Structure formats: C-alpha cells, structure tokens
Amino acid sequence: MDTHEKLQILADGSRYDLSCACGTQKDEHRRRGRDGLWLYPASLPNGGTSIMLKTLLSSVCTNDCRYCPLRSDRDLARCTLAPEEVARVFMDYVREEKVFGLFLTSGVMRNPDYTMDRMLAAVRILRRRYEYRGYVHLKIIPGASEAAIEEALALASCVSLNVEAPTRRAMAALSTRKDFERDIVRPMRLISRLTAQGGPYAGVKQTTQFIVGASDETDTEIVRATYGLYKRLRLNRVYFSAYQRGLGDPALPGERRAPDRAQDLLAREHRLYQADWLIRKYGFRDDEIPFEPDGSLSLAADPKEIWARQHPERFPLDINRADRYELLRVPGLGPLTVRRILEIRRGGGRLRHLEDLGRPGNRLRKAAGYVKF
C-alpha cells in the first residue's frame, strides 16, 4: 500500500477513540482533515487552543484488550506506517500551517519496546532531520522499558500512558496481557518522578485516560483514582473515553449490564469530566463529590449543583464578602466569573445584582438562588 492507503486504514482505526466527543463548544470537537486523518483540539502552553494531527503508527496489535476493536483476535485490514512516512506527512501539514502539533500512538507490534522504538524513530526524524521544535504528544506503550520511557521524555512535549481502569480488578476484566502494577502504575510513577520540578525532564507533561463503561468500575472508583493521580503523581490531565458498546467482547462486565443507550454513556463521561473539573479547578476533594448509592454520578444534575443542594447551611453566600474558594462553590459561577467578581471588589466596587457581571445567561441565573447582595 502507498502512504495514502495506509492513512485511510489508520484513520478508520483512530475513530474509536471518543476523546473530545462531548465538548460543549464547536472548536472542542475532533474533526477529519485531509486524507481522512483526525485533527484534535489541543491546549497551548500559554493559553488558548490549536490543532494536533493524531494518527496510529500501526493498527497491528498483539494485545487482547477486550474493549478495543483492534485487539489481536479481530480479522480486519491492518497496516503500519514507516517512521519516515509519519514525519513526512506531518511536516506537510506543518508547512501548510494546518496543525500545531503531533499526537502519535500505535497498536503494539511484536512487543512494547519494538513499538516504542518505531514511534521514537519518527520523532527523532522530526527533531533532527526536519529540525521541528514544536509540540509532540507521544503515547507510552504499557510494558515499555525505562530506557524507552526516558527517550520519549527527552523527545516529547507531553506523554500519556492510559490507565484505562481504576483498579487491578477492573483491569483484569479488560486484558489478560497487561499487569496493572507492572505495566501501568509503576511506569506512571517513573514518569512522575522524572518530570517533577528539578527532575531531568521537568516541564514535560503527563496525561492519562480511563475507558468508561467496559468493566464493572464505579464512578466512585474512577473519581478516587483520578484524585490520586493529580495529588500523588501530579498528572496534568486525566481524560475519559466512553466505551462503545458492540465493538468489544460481549462477555465484558460492561456489556452484561442492562443495555445503556449510547447517549447515557456519553452523559456518564460528561459527568466524570465535570467531577474532574471540580477537583482541578474548584478545589474539591474526592470525598466531597456526591455519588448515588450505587457509586455512580447522577445523570440528572451536575455534581456541583448536587453538592450545593446537600449543603444548604453554606447558602445564600454574600457575593461581596465571600472569598474565592467559597465563590467557586456556587453553582453557575466558574473561575472566570469569580475572577471578575474579585476584580470589581478590589477596585472598590460593590455588586448589587447579577447584571453587574454582564448579561445573565443560564449559568448566572442558576447562581441567583445561591447568592445574596
């Protein structure tokens, strides 16, 4: 096959990753670019967003991850790009100013270190032959050696090793070939240590992703694991990808449950992102996130609003006296609105009604029941 034919197959395989499927703004969603490749929104280091080209190096995979349509026992067309092809195609996009960076991942060819060597070779070509100094996100293959991980950190702007499940039990239901501690937890700790302040690769970001709904994990387990990843391993971001029913092994715990509608799984993913936002941006602890008796996040209302209803003693809050931490607990008030409130107060102003913050939309109207002036 020529490069174009390979790209078509690899782009088709990439469609199963639902990251950015539930964004609220148009520019938060992935889209197809030239040759059918996926273009993903990416956060810039100095704020704002741009576009990354995301591709598989290979759709060949020796792993048996039961949620994955590309797992080893599936009979489907597979192909592999040479490192030179990846670099050439990406640089074409760069010269046309179509993308900001590269997100390179792959199925597992032969073994983890062989796959990492092929991926690293592509980035070496970009860095050395093409002298590309821009953004590169490299996926770390579970089970990769420490040497491969260190070279990835030396070449990449960001790395990710997908945790996929919050517990050893949930992981065992997804794969017989991955050891939760050896292949995932231990390498993530190594990356955290090497990228810590004062470490040899300080400044390189680390992210991860959970597959939601394939195993029998609860939202409580995912949120607690997420909190630990932020607080103990200092990850920059945790992502969640809703499992697409019917594509994996029908014997998966998630498949055996009462059938969920696709929109319910996406709603569950969205609630997890909201809980993640409360932890990262609003100062919530994991034990403050409200759950249903069965350990799930409510699909009927967002977790911040449920928390506020459960703590009537905190409200109404005096908007002219409350500190930043208290204001961020108010449903409908986000970091930007809270910053505006504090700026008005520091300038000697006094808020007398919501209109002082601008035209009230649905979010500000929600806040009206929780504040006083």
N, C-alpha and C positions, 0 to 999 in steps of 0.2 A: 504493500500500500504506500501511496505517497503521503506527504505530511497532511494534506487537506483531508484525505480519507481517514487518517488516524484521528485527527482533531474532531471529526464528526462523531466517531465512536466514543472518544473520551469525553466529549461534551455531553453525550447522551448519558454516560455513566455518572457524570457530575450532577445531573438533575436531581438525584436522590437526596442530596444534602439540602435540607429545608432552612438552613440559616438564612436570616433576612426575609423569611416568608411572611412574617406577621408584623412588619414595620407599620407605623401609623402614617408616615409621610411617603410621598411618591419616590423621593430620592433615597429612601432607606431600603428599597427592594432591589434584589438582584435582577439582571436583565441579560438577554442574549446579545452578543456582539457579532462581529464579522466571523465567518467560519463556524458560527453556532456556539462559540465559546462563551462561558459565563463571566460577566462583569459584576463585581461585588462592590458595594459601598465600603469605604474604609475611613476610619478616623485619622486625621492628620495630627502629627505631634504637637503642632501649635494651634490646634482647634480647627473646626470645620471638617468637611469630608471630601474624599475624592474616590477614584475608581481603581480597583485592583482587577487584574486578569487572573482568574482562577482556573487551574487545569490539573487533571491527573497526569502524572508521568506515565503510568501504566494502569490498565484495567485488569491485568493479570493479578491474581491474589491466591496465596496459599492458605490464608486464614479461613476459619469457618464461622465467622461472626453471624449468628443466625438471623439478625435483623437486616443484614446487608444483601441487596440483590446481586452484588458482585462476588459473593462468597464462593469458595473453591468448588463446591459441588454443582454450581449452576452451569448449564450449557448455553453459552452466549458468545458472541463475537468479542474477541479481546485483542488488544494491541498495545504497543509500547513506543513511546517517543524516545529517540536518542537525545542525550543531553544537548547536542548541538542544535537539534530541531527546536527544543524548548527555548533556548536562548535566542535563536534567530527569529522565531515567531513573536516572542515577547518584545524584542528590540524593534520589530516592525511597528508594533503598537506604540511603543515609546516615541519613535521618530514622528509618528503621526499625531502625537500628543493625545492619544485616546485613553491612556491609563496612567495611574500614579505609581503602581507597584505590581508585584507578582505574588500570588499565593500558590505555592506548589505543594501538591500532595500526591499520593500514589497508593495503589494496591501493593501488597507485599510480594515481590518477585524473589523466588528462591528462599531468602531469609531476610531478616530485618537489616543487617549490615550491608548486604549486597544492594538492597533497595536504597538505603541511605547514601551509599557511595554514588549511585547513579543520579540521585537528586542533588547531592553536593557537587557533583561534576558539572551539572547545568549551572549552578550558581557560581562556581569557580570561573566558568567561561564568561558569565555576565560581568563578574567583578574584575577579571584580569584581562580578558581579550577585548571586551567591549568597554571596559572601564566604567561600568554602570555603578553609580554610588547611591541609587535610590532605594526605595522600600522593598524588602523581600520578606515574606512570611513563609517559613518552612514548617511543614508538618513533621514531627518526630515520630518515627515508627516504633510502636510498642516492642520492647525487647532489644532495641538498639544498644550498642556498646557505649561506654562512657566516652571513648575516643570519638565516635561518630557524633555524639551529642555535643562535645566540646567544639568540634569543627563547625557544626551547624550554628552554634552560638557565635563563633568567630566570623561567619559569613552573613548571617541573617540579621534583620532588624527586629524580628519577632519570631518566636517558635511556639508551637502548640502540640501537646500530647493529649489526645482525647481520653478523658477518664471514663466516659461512656456510662458508667453505673456508679451509684454512691456507696455500694458495699461489696464485699467479697462474694456474698451470697447472690446478689443481683447479677454480678459479672459472670459467675459460674453458669447462670441460666442463658447467657448470651454467647459464650465461647468456651470450648474445651481446650483451646491452644494458648490462651492468654492467662498468665498468672497475675492476679490483681496487685499483689505487693511487689513482685519482682519486675514485672514489665511496665507497670504504670506508676504506682505510688513512689517507689524508690527513684526512678528517673526524674519524676517531678520534683522530688526533694533535692536531687542533684542540681537541676536547672535553677531552682530557687536559691540554692547556696551560691552558685557561680554568678548569678545575675544580681545578687544582693549588693547594696551600697558598699563600695570598697572592694567588691569582688572583681575577678578578671574580665567579666563581661557585663558589668553594671551598665544599665541603660537598655539592654536587650529585653523586650517584653515577653511575658509568658501568658498564654491563654489556654483554655480547655473547653470541652463541650460534653454535655450529657445527651444521651439518646433517651427521650422521654416516652414511656408507654410500651416498650418492648418487653421489659422484665416486670417483676411484681413490686418494684420500688414504690415507695410512697413519696408524696411531695415533701413531707416532713424530713425524710432521709435525704432527699436532694438538697433542700434548703440548708440543713445542718452541715452537709458535706461542702456546699458552696461557701458557707460562712467560714468553715475551717480552711478552705483553700485561700480565701482572702486574708484571714488573720494570721495563719501559721505559715503558709507558703508564699504569701504576698503576690498572688496572681493578679495580673492587670484586668482580665475579664474572664467571666465564665459565660458560655453560650449554651443554649438549649435547642435541640432539634427534635421536633415531634416525629415519632415513628410512623411510617406509612404502612398501615395495615394491608395485608395481602401480598406484600413484596417479600416478606421474610418467611421463616419457617412457621407453619401453622401450629406447631407444638409449643411455641413460645408462651410464657406465662401471660404476657400482654394480649396475645391472640385468643387465649382460652377464656378471658373475661367476657362479660356481656359486651357485645359489639358496641364500640363507641363510634359515633359519627366523626368524620374527618374534622369537622369544624370544632367538635368538642376537644379533640387532641390539640388542635391549634390554640383553642382557648386556654387549655391547661398550660401549654408552652408560654402563652402570653402572661398568665398569672405568675409563672415562675420568673419571667423577666421583671415583672412588677416587684416581686419579693426581692429579687437581686438588686433592683434599683433602690429599694428601701435600705438594704444593707450597705450598698456602696455610697449612696448619695445622701441618705437621710439619717444615718447613724443608728438604725435599728439593729438590735441583737437578734440572733436566730430564734431565741426563746420568746421574742416579742411578736413574731409573725403569727397571725391567727390561722389555725387549721380546723377543719371539720373533724368530728370524732373518728373518722376512718383514716385520718392523716393526710387528707387532700386539701388543697386550697379551694376556696369557694369559687365556682364559676359564675355566681350571681352578682358578686361585687368585688371590687379590688381590695387587696389586703389592707391597705392604708385606711380606707373608709371603714372596714370592719373593725380594725383596731380602735379607731376613734369612737365608734358606737359602743365598744366594750369598756371605754374609759370616760364615761360622762363627767366624772369628777374633774377632768382636765379642761373642760369647756363650759361656756364660751371663753376664749382666750382674748385678753386685751391686746389688740394688734399694735397699740402704741407703746406697750411696755414689755411684751414677751421677747425673749432672746431668740437667736437664730435657731437653736436646737428645738425650742418649743414651736416656733412658727412652721418648721419643716414637718411637724406632726399634724398640721391642719390639712384635712382633705381639700384638694383643689389648689393648694399652694405648693409650687415647685421651687427649685433653687433660684431660678431667675427672678420670680416674683418676690421671693423672700429677700433677695439682694436689693431689689427695688425698694421694698419697704424700709430696709435698714438705711439705704442711701437717703431716702426722704427724711427719716428721723435724724440721721447725723447732720443733715443740712438745716436742722431747726424746724422742719415741717411737722405737721400733725395730720394723720389720716382721719377723715371724718366719715367717709363712706367708700365703698368698693370702687366707685368711679374715679377716685383719686389715683388708682393704679392703672387706669385706662378703661377702654370699653369692656365691660364684664361679659365673658363668654361662659360656656357651660362649666368650666373648671372653677372660675371665680364665683359663679353663682352657687356652686357646691360649697365653697368655703364660707358663704354668708351665714350658714347655720351654726358655725363653729367659732366665730369671732365676734367681738364687740368693739365699739369705738369710744 
